[in-house]
Amino acid sequence: MKKITKTVASLAFVLLLATSAGLAATGGAVNWGADSAPQINYERTETKAVHNMSWGTSSEDLRKYEDDSGDIVTMNARVNEDVANPVSFVATDIEFDDFGAFPHAKEDVSALTATEWSVSGQNSSAATVSNVETAPSLNAVRFDTDGTLSSGASATATFSNFSLTSNENKRYLSLAMDVNQIESGAALEVSVVDEDGDIKTAVVDPSRSSGEDLIANSTGEGYLFQTQLGAMNTTDSDSDGYDNIQSVQVSVVDGDADVSVSMLNLDKMSPYSFGTTAVDGDDDDSEPGDATESITEIKEPGAISLTGLDTLDSSFDTATIHGVDVQVVETGADQSADDVYLNVTETDKWPSYAGKVKIAVRYGEPDAYDLTPSNQRVNITQTVTNDRLLSVEHVEGVDKSAELDSEFVGAAEGSDLTGQFSGEGDTIQADSSVSPGESNLAVFEFKVDADQLSNHQSGGSGGTGGKSSGGIGSIPVIGGLIVAVLGVLRKFGGGN
C-alpha cells in the first residue's frame, strides 16, 4: 500500500507539472505572452529586391517575398511595431507605367523615350540623351553632358511630341530624378514652354539652398518635384498669358551635369502621394503615434520612410517597388513548433523550488536572392529573477533541419551568456550578424517554485494562453497526458 501511495503521489506531482508546464518538447505549447517566457528578439532591416503592390500593402503583406524558385513566400519575421516608419524605398526605384505615360493622349509616345528628344544649339554635340535604368527593369531617360561645357555655355534637349491646350496652370510638373553629377557653378533647368515661348522652370542648382522652383542642390538618388504650373513663376515673351503648352526643355548651363529622370508628367492636376511618414517636431527620432504628413516632394536625396505601404495613393496599386527596406523583428513566438524545445524536470535540488524549465529556440535568416539583411541585432532579455536564472546560452550555426530534441539541445555548444545579465529586465545583445541560410539556437534554463505550480493546478494565474505571475505559466493543459496519468492512478487505486 505504501508503494502504491508513493507511486500515486509521484504521478500526482507529474500531473501537477504537466498541467502547469506541459511536460512536452513542443514549441506550440509555449505561451509567449507569459511574463517569464524567454525573450529573444532578432531585429534587422530586411531589404526585399521587389515588392509588388498586387501582393497587398498590409503589415502581413510586407512579409512576402519571392524565393529562389519564383514562389511568393512569407518570412517568419514581423514588421517591427516599435518603429514609426518601418518601410523605406527610393522614389526613383518605383516601377510604375504611369510615370512614363505622358503624354497620355498619345498611346505610342513617352517622354521617357530617349529618341523622342532632340538636342540643338551651339553645343549640341556636348549633350547626350539616352535610356537607362534607375533600378532593374525600370526605364528612365538620362541627360548627360560630356565635360566640355564651361561658364556661359549651354546645351538643350527638347521633347515636343505633345500639345496641352486646356487647364495649363492647373497641371503639375511632376518629376522624379537621380542627380548623378552636377558641377559647382553649373545648373540643370527643366522648362515647360507654351506656344509663344513663355516658360516655367524648375532647376537643379548646387548654389541654391531653397526656393519653390528648386528640384535639388546636390547629387543623390530619389529627388521628387511636384508643383502646379500656376504656382510657378513665368518668364513671359509677350505678356499674353500662359497658354497651349508645346514642349519640355532640359538645359545644362555653365558647366556639366548628369541626371536620370524616371518620372515626367504634365497631365495630372493633382500630385502623386508617395505615402505618409511619421514626423517628430522636436528631433529626428520619430515614434509610433507621432504626427504624420503626406510626401509629395523630396528635397533631400535618399530613401523615404513610411508608416506603411498602405498609405501610398491608389495610383500605385499596380506598381512594383524595388529595394524596399522593411524593419522587422523575429521572436520565439514566430517560430514553428519544430523550432522550439521545451522540457520540465522535477527535482529536489533546490529546497525552495520544485523543478526547472528548459526552453530552446531555433531561429535563422532566410537564404534567398531577393532578401538582404542589414543592421542585425539579436537581443535577449532576462525574464526571471537572478535566483531563478540557471543559464542562457547562444549557439551559432546549428542544423536547421535536425529534430530539436533533448539530444540535439544537449549536444549544442555555444556562448554562455548567463554572466552578462544583471537582473530581471536586463537586455544584452547576443549577436550582430546572422548570415543568409544560417540557423542559431538560444537555450534558456530557469527554476520553477512549488507555489507557482500550485497556482496553475488550482486554476490561478495560469491556464491555456493565460499570463502567469511567475514560473513558466505558459503551457496549455495537454488533455491526452492528463487522461493517461489518471488512467494509471485508477489502476493503482483499484478503479476501472
N, C-alpha and C positions, 0 to 999 in steps of 0.2 A: 504493500500500500504506500509506503514511504517513497519507493521508487516511482510509483505512478504519480504520486503527488508532486515529486520533484520534476518529473517529466512534464506534467501539466503546467507547473509553474514556469518551466523553461519555455515551453511552447507559448504560454501566455505572454511572456516577455518578447518572444519573437514576433507574436501578433502585434504587441504594442509597437515594436519597431516598424513592422510592416505597415500598420495603419498610419503611422506618423511619418515614415521615411520611405516607404515604397519598396525597400529592400530589392531593388532591381537595377540592372545595368542598362537602363533605357533612358535616352535623353528626353523623350516626350514626357517623362514623369516629373521633370523638374518644373516647379513654378518659379519662373524667373522674376516674378514680381515680388517675391518674398524679401524681407529686409536683409536676411543673411545669405541670399543666393549670391554665388560668386559674380563679381562684376568685371568683365573683360570687354573692353571697347577697342575694336580695331578701326581707327578712323583714318580716312585718307581722301585725297582728291582722285576721283576716277575719271580719266579723260576718255570719252567714247569717240571713236572715229566719226561716227554719224549718229544723229537721232532723227529718224523720220517722223514728222509730226503726225502721220497717219497711225503710228503706234499708240498715240494718245499723249496727253500732256500732264497727267496727274503725277503725284509723287511715286505711285506704284509704277506708272509707265516709264518714269525716268530710270528705273532699274533695268529696263530692257536694253539688250544689245544684240548684235549679230555675231554668232560664234563662228569658228573656223569652217564649219560645214554650211554656212549660209542660213542657219536657222535662227529665229528670234528667240532668245532665252532670257532668263531673269537672274540677275546676280543676287546672292544672299543678302548683301548689304542694303540698308535702307537709307533714304535721304536723311541727312542729319538735321533734326528739327531744332537743334540749338544754334543753327546758323541762319542769320536773317536772309541772306541772299545765297542760297546753296547752288545756283545754276549760273554758269558763265559761258560766254562764247564771244567771238569776234564778229561784228556786224557784217563785215565783208566776206564772211565764211558761210553765209546763208545762201543755199541754192534754191532759187525761187523764180519761176518762169516770169512773173510779173515785173521783176527787176529789169529784164531786157525786152519787155513787150512794147515799150514806147518806140514809135507811135502806134497806139492800139488800132488806129483807123487803117493801118496798112499791115496786113497779116504777114507778109513775107519780108518786112523791113524791121531792123532792130538797130537802135543807137549803140548797141554793144557789139556790132559787127564792124570790124576794122575797115573793110573795103567800102563801107558807106561814108567814110570820112575822106576828105581831100585836104592836102597840105598846100598852102600857097604863100606867096610873098617872097621877099628878097632872100630870106634864109630858109626857104622850104626844104632844102637838102639837109638841113640840120635836124629836122624833126621826123620821127617815125611813129606811125600808128599801127599797132599790131594786136592780135588777140592772145591773151594769156589766161592762166587760171589762178585765182586767189585762194583756191582750195581744190582738191581733186574733183574734176568734172564740173567745176564752177567757172563759167565763162566770164571774162572781163575784157575791157578794151584798155590798152596801155598807150599812154602818151609819153614819149621819151625823146630827149634831145641828146646830141652826140658829143657834147662837151666843148663845142666851138662857140656857143653864144656868150656874148660879153655884154657889158653895160651899154645900153642904148639899142641893143639888137633884140629881135623877137621872131618867133615862128608861130604860125597859127594853123590849126586843123579845124575844118568846118563840116558839120553834119546838117544837111538841108533837105533831106527827102521826107518832108512833112510840112503841114500847114495847120496852125491853130487860129481860127478866126472868131472865136467866141470866148467869153469869160476869161480873157487873158490875165487880168490882175488877180483873179480868184485862184489861179492854178499855182501849184507848188513846184519849185525847183527842188527835186529830190535827188540827192547824190550820196553814194557810199563809195569810199575810196581808200586805198592804201597809198601813202606817200612814201615811195621807195627812196627818193633823193630830191633834195631841194638846196641849191647853193645859197650861201649867205648873200644877200643883196638881190637875189632873183625872186620872181613871183610867178605863180601859175593862175591864170584867170579863166573862169568858166562864165561865158556871157550868153545871155538869151536875147536874140536880136529880132526886132519886128521888121515889117516890110520896108520901112524907110530909114532904117538904121538906128532906131532908138534901142538902147542897151541897158540891161540889168545884169550886174556882175557879182559873182562870188569869187573869193580869192584864197589861195594858199600862199601865205606870206610870212617868212620867218622873222620879219622885222615888226610884226604886229602882235599884240597880246590880247586884243578884244575887238569887238565890232560885230554887228548883225550879219555882215557880209563875209565874215571870216570862216573859212572851212577848217583850216588847220594852220599851225605855225611851226611845225617840226615834222620830222619823219616818223613813221609808225603806221600800224595797221588799224583798220576799223573806224575811220572817221565817218561821221554821218551828218549831212547838212540837209535840212528841210525847212525852207522858208517860202512863204507866199509871195508871189511876184509883186503884188500890190504893196507889200511892206518893204520892198527893196528900192533903193534909190535908182533913178533913171537918168542915164546920160542921153539927153534929147538932141536930135539932129535938127528938128524943126518945131518943137513945142506943140505938135498937133495931137499928142496923146499916144499911148502905148497900145497899138492895135496890130492884129494879124502877125503872129509870131511865125517866122520863116526859117530860123536857123539857130543852132547852138555852136558857139566857137570856143575852142580851148587854145589859149595863147600862153606861151612861155616867154617871159620878158626879162631882160637884164641879167641873164645867167641861165644855167641849165637846171632841168627838173625831170623827174620820172615818177609818174603816178599810174596806178591801175584802178579803173573805175568799174565796180561790179553792179552798180545801180545808177541809171539816169532816167528820170521820168519827169514829164511836164504835164501829163494828162490828169493827174489827181488834183482834186480841190480840197483835200484834207491830207494830213501827214500820215504815214505809216506809224503805228505804235509798236515799238520794239520791246514792249513788256514793261513791267513795274519793278522798281527797285526800292528797297527799304533804305531810308536815309536818317542819319543822326545829326541834328543841327549843331551839336557840341563837339563831336570828334568824328573820326572815321570808323569807329568800332560800332557798326550797326548791330542791333539785336532784334530778335523776333518781337513784333509788336510796335516797332518804330514806325513813324510816318512813312508813307510811300509816295513816289512820284513816277509818272509815265515817261519813258525815254523816247524822245523824237529826234534829238540831236546829240551828237557825241563830239565834243571838242578836244578830248584827251585821247591819245592812242591806247590801244589795248582792248581787252575784253570788257564787255558789260556784264554786270552781275544782277540777277533777277531773283525775286521771291519764288518764281516758278514759271515754267513754260506756258502754263495755262493763262498767263497774263498777256501774252502776245495777242495782237488783234486777229480777227478771223481771216484776214488776208493771208496769213501764214499757215492756214490749215493743211496745205499740200506741200509745204516747204520741207527741205532736208537741211539740217544744220550740221555743219562739220566741226569737229573739235569741241564737243560740248564737255565742259568740266562740271562734274557733279560732286558735291561734298557729301560723303556717305559715312555711315558707321555700321559696324557689324558686331553683334554681341552673341552671347551664348544662346539667347532666345532665337536667334536667326539660323541656328544650325539644325540639321535634321537629327532625328533620334539616333541614327547610326554614328553621329559625330559627337555624342555626349555619353559619358560613362558615369554611373552612379553606384556607390557601394556604401552600405551602412553596416557597421560592425559593433556588436555588443562587447563590452569589456569592463572589467572592474579595476583597470589600471589606474584610473583617477577617481578618488573617493567621491568627488563632487559631480562626477559625470557618468552617464550611463553608457556612452558609446562614442563612436566617431563616424564622421561622414567624409567620403572621398568623392570628389566630382572632377572629371576631366572634360575639357572642351577642346575639340579639334576644329581649327579654322584655317583659312588659307586665302590665297589670291588666285582668281581665275587666270588661266593661260589662254589668251585669245589675242589675235592680231588687232582687234578693234578696241581693246582696253589697254590703257596705260596708267598705272598708279603713280602717285607722287604725294609728297607731304605726308608720308605714312607715320603713324604712331600707334603703338599697342599699349594702352593704358589699363592697369589693373588696380582695383580699389579694394582695400581691406574692409570686409563687411562684418566682421565679428571682433570682439574684444581680444586684447593680447593674450589673456589667459586661456582663451578658447582656440586661438590660431595655432595649428600644428606646423603647417608648411604650405608654401606656394612655390611651384616650380614651373619653369617655362622651357619647352623643348622645341628646337627648331629642326625643320627638315624631316618630319615623320612621314611614314607611308600613309597616303590619303585613302588607299583602298583596303587596308587591313582592317579586320574586325577590331573594334575598340572594346576589348575585354580586359579582365584583370591582368592577364599575362602581358598584353601589349602595353598597358599603362604602367605596370610594374617594371618592365624592361626599359622603358623610355628614360633616357638620361639627358639632363639639360642643366640650366642655370637655377640654382636655389636662390629665390628672391626673398625668402622669409625675413632675413635680417634687415632688408631695406625698408620694411614697414615700421611705422612708429606708433600706430594706433588705429582704432576703428575710424573709417572715413578717409584714411590716408591713401593717396593715389601715387603710383610710380609708373614710369614708362619702361615697359619690358622689352620693347623692340622699336626700331625706327625704320626698318626695311623688310618687306616681305616680297620675295621675288615671284614673278608670274609662275604659276604651277606649283608653288611651294605650299606645304601644309605644316602648321605648327600645333603644339599641344600645350595647354595651360592646365596644371593639376593643382587642385585645392584640397586641403585636408583640415578639418576642424572638429572640435568636441561638441557633443550634444548632451545636455543635462537631463536628469530624470523628470524634473518639474515640467519642462517643455514637452517631453514625451507624454506625460500625464495630461497636459492641457490638450494635446492633439487627440489623445484617446477619449477624453471626455467631451470632445466637441467644442473646445475652447477656440483659440485664435487660429487653429489650423483648419484643415479641411480642403476639399478639392478646389484648387485655384485660389484659395484664400491667402491673405498675408499673415505671417506669423510674427509674434512678438519676439521670437528668438528661435534657436535651433534651426533646422532646415525648413520646417514648416512649409514644405514645398511640394510634397508629392501627394497626388490623389490616392485614395484607398484603392487597392487592386483587388477587386472582388474575388477573382479566382483564387488568389493566395489565401484570402480570409476563409473561403469555403474549405480549402484544403486543410488549413490548420484546425478549423472547427471539426472537420471530419476526424482528424487524429485525436482531438480532445474527446469526442464521443466514443471513439474506440477504447481509449484508456479508461474512460469513465463508465463504460458499460452501456452507452446509449446506442441507438440504432443508426 
